[in-house]
Amino acid sequence: MTRLDRFIQRWRIRQAAKFIPPAARVIDIGAHQGELFDFLGNRLVAGFGIEPLLETPLRTARHELHPGLFPAVRPAAGGWDAVTMLAVLEHIPPPAQREIAAACAQLLKPGGRVIITVPSPTVDIILSALRFCRLIDGMSLEQHYGFKPGDTLKLFAAPEFRLHHRGSFQMGLNHLFVFEKS
């Protein structure tokens, strides 16, 4: 990851962390190297990260990271406070997106939150140019499926979820959705 990649990643994490309660149990889908868990620090009671590019599991005192894809790889028990997907949903093939939403509903406790960031479609053009100039690594741009931010509302709909917050950041180039389990 380049400095710009890390800057953008930290910006997403800061936006999402505002909606994670203290003393939280968090599942992070697309956890990379556990940066969200590190950012949360003492606010994190337990973290379970899933990362497709990870080769072997990693464990710390507060969190563990597992190689693989969600929902095939996930914690055995439910009752989690939050599930995060920061710049992840646009990388998931459309047929698998509903399965992911259903798995989130199974794992969250009532009132638990799904916190999602997704880029605007314009971002693909900007990222392609930045990758061409070698300013970013591109973070798997070839896996984008033309996901539209508004599609998030259809995936995490009633009766399983209710929209808690919707906003944008990074000058409107990224969207933040927070859903609560009913």
DANORJO-V211405 format. One record per pair of residues at least 4 apart in sequence whose C-alpha atoms are under 7 Angstrom apart, sorted by the first residue. I is the first residue (numbers start at 0). J is the second residue. D is the distance in whole Angstrom. If there is no record, write none. Layout:
i,j,d
I,J,D
I,J,D
This chain:
i,j,d
0,4,6
0,5,7
0,135,7
0,136,6
1,5,6
1,134,7
1,135,6
1,136,6
2,6,6
3,7,6
3,134,7
3,135,6
4,8,6
4,135,6
5,9,6
6,10,6
7,11,6
8,12,6
9,13,6
10,14,6
11,15,6
11,85,7
12,16,6
12,35,6
13,17,7
15,114,6
19,23,7
19,81,7
21,42,5
21,43,7
22,42,5
22,43,5
22,44,5
23,42,6
23,43,5
23,44,5
23,45,7
23,80,6
24,43,6
24,44,6
24,45,5
24,46,6
24,79,5
24,80,5
24,81,7
25,45,6
25,46,5
25,47,6
25,79,6
25,80,6
25,81,5
25,82,6
26,46,6
26,47,5
26,48,6
26,81,6
26,82,5
26,83,6
27,47,6
27,48,5
27,49,6
27,82,6
27,83,5
27,84,6
28,48,6
28,49,5
28,50,7
28,69,7
28,83,6
28,84,5
29,49,6
29,50,5
29,84,7
29,87,6
30,48,5
30,49,6
30,50,5
31,50,6
33,37,6
33,48,7
34,38,6
35,39,6
36,40,6
36,43,7
36,46,7
39,43,6
43,61,7
44,61,6
45,61,5
45,62,5
46,61,6
46,62,4
46,63,6
47,62,6
47,63,5
47,64,6
48,63,6
48,64,4
48,65,6
49,64,6
49,65,5
49,66,6
49,67,6
49,68,7
49,69,7
49,72,7
50,65,6
50,66,5
50,67,6
50,68,7
51,66,5
51,67,4
51,68,6
52,66,7
53,66,5
54,66,6
55,65,7
55,66,6
56,64,5
56,65,5
56,66,6
57,63,6
57,64,5
57,65,7
58,62,6
58,63,4
58,64,6
59,63,6
67,72,6
68,72,6
69,73,6
70,99,6
70,102,6
76,106,7
77,105,7
77,106,4
77,107,6
77,108,7
78,106,6
78,107,5
78,108,4
79,106,6
79,107,5
79,108,6
79,111,7
80,107,6
80,108,6
80,111,5
80,112,6
81,107,7
81,111,5
81,112,5
81,113,6
82,103,7
82,112,6
82,113,5
82,114,6
83,113,6
83,114,5
83,115,6
84,88,7
84,114,6
84,115,5
84,116,7
85,115,5
85,116,5
86,116,5
86,117,5
86,118,7
88,117,7
89,117,7
89,143,5
89,144,6
89,146,5
90,142,5
90,143,5
90,144,6
91,95,7
91,96,6
92,96,7
92,144,6
95,99,6
96,100,6
97,101,6
97,154,6
98,102,6
99,103,6
100,104,6
100,154,6
100,155,6
101,105,6
102,106,6
103,107,6
104,159,6
104,180,7
107,111,5
107,180,7
109,180,5
109,181,6
110,179,5
110,180,5
110,181,6
111,179,6
111,180,5
112,177,6
112,178,5
112,179,4
112,180,6
113,177,6
113,178,5
113,179,6
114,176,6
114,177,5
114,178,7
115,175,6
115,176,5
115,177,6
116,173,7
116,174,5
116,175,5
116,176,6
117,148,6
117,173,6
117,174,5
117,175,7
118,122,6
118,148,7
118,172,6
118,173,4
118,174,6
119,147,7
119,148,6
119,172,5
119,173,6
120,145,7
120,147,7
121,125,7
122,126,6
122,172,6
123,127,6
124,128,6
125,129,6
126,130,6
126,137,6
127,131,6
128,132,6
129,133,6
129,134,5
129,135,6
130,134,6
130,135,5
130,136,6
130,137,6
148,174,7
150,154,7
151,155,6
152,156,6
155,160,6
156,160,5
156,161,6
157,161,6
158,181,7
159,180,6
159,181,5
160,178,6
160,179,5
160,180,4
160,181,5
161,178,5
161,179,5
161,180,7
161,181,7
162,177,6
162,178,5
162,179,6
163,177,5
163,178,5
163,179,6
164,176,6
164,177,5
164,178,7
165,175,6
165,176,5
165,177,6
166,174,6
166,175,5
166,176,7
167,171,5
167,173,6
167,174,4
167,175,6
168,172,7
168,173,5
168,174,6
169,173,6
